[in-house]
Every structure is written in C-alpha cells, then in structure tokens.
C-alpha cells in the first residue's frame, strides 16, 4: 500500500471520527484554500509537503502517524495511547473522548486480495485471519472486509486503486438490481454492477465503463457475493 493510499484511509477515519464533515473541510483545516489544490496533493500531481502527515495527525491524536508513514500498527491508536497524547491544544482533539467508549474491534476490517477471497470461498482460509492487514474505519462498521479495485472497467465511479468496503452475503441471497457487487466466479473475482437478465437463471454483469460490453453470467457459476457498501478514493 502506498503512502497516498494510507493517507486516503486516514482522511476517511478523520471524517468518521468527526474531525471534519468531508474531505474538502479536511483540506481547509490543513490550510488549503480550495478543493482543487488539496486534490492535486492527494492525487500525486504535486509533491506531498514534508509536514503534511504531521499536520494531518494534528487534527486528531487518535491517528497513528507511524501507520501513515511506515505502515506500522493500525490507522488508529488504542484508546489509552490517544488519551495520553491529549493536550487540549487542538480544537478537534475532543473527538478522542467521543470515540473512547467505542470498541475498536467492531470497526476492524481486513484488507484482502482477490486470491484470499477465492481461498476463503473454497474453505481454505478465513478472511479475518491474523495474516490479513486490518483497518479501523467506523464509517464501514456494517461491512466485513475491504478490497482494492484493479483495472478500469468500473471507471469513472470506481477507479483503479480505490478501496471498496464489502458486506458478505449468502450465495442464495436475492440481488438488488443495478447495485455494485464483488462476485467470485470460477474465472476470478469481479467488481461489477449486477442487473436483471431476461433469463431467470442468469444475471447481467455490467461495467460502468462503456468500453466494456455487458455479459450474461449463470447464477450457478456464482461462488460467493458481497455487496459494495462504500468506497475510499482520492478525489
């Protein structure tokens, strides 16, 4: 995972914790006068300022700076550490106390690969095993795991490198037509929009990118499904 991807997750965590209402407001708190200049930094169009991570972490003492910089530990410190760091100097530091009564494990989601999902559905691996990298993202508390989008078939709504939150569903569940799902098939894992087919034994698999033609998939070939409940992206 790149530094910018970790920063992207940290932004989502800050919003979830109440440090800001949205990404644009985070930018303003960091000193960016407009949304465009902040987006250029997040998209790598301009170099990341040397003190960017320090300023980001100053918005909440709950954010783990070592995780953002080096991938060490987790996105949020434990509550004891956060309380110990509280100094009252930042107006947004109050969010630590508002989060103190919440169990972190309720929001911990493993970031899994397509290969891990295939192993999980063949009975060889648990998606929540100790080897999976886990993240604390309160916004997605009703989800089961995270996956990274690869390819451009779902552009512009889902970009290569975006991280989607997924809620695992029973294979025999009914589809909510036109919703985006992670579908595990014999030929691999697909992140696609699922639409109703004229044939009740099939579903129509649709890409948001119009350069990719829709196709029919037999329901019997669906090994497992998860509905996409949210996305973390760089604007």
Secondary structure, DSSP 8 states (H G I E B T S, - for coil): --HHHHHHHHHHHHHHHTS-SSHHHHHHHTT-SSHHHHHHHHTTSS---TTHHHHHHTT-TTB-HHHHHH--S-SB--HHHHHHH--S-SGGGGHHHHHTTS-GGGGEEEEE-HHHHHHHHTTS--TT-TTSEEEE-GGGTT--EEEE--SSTTTTTS-TT-EEEEEEE-TTS---TTEEEEEEETTEEEEEEEEE-SSTTEEEEE-SSTTS--EEEEGGGEEEEEEEEEEE---
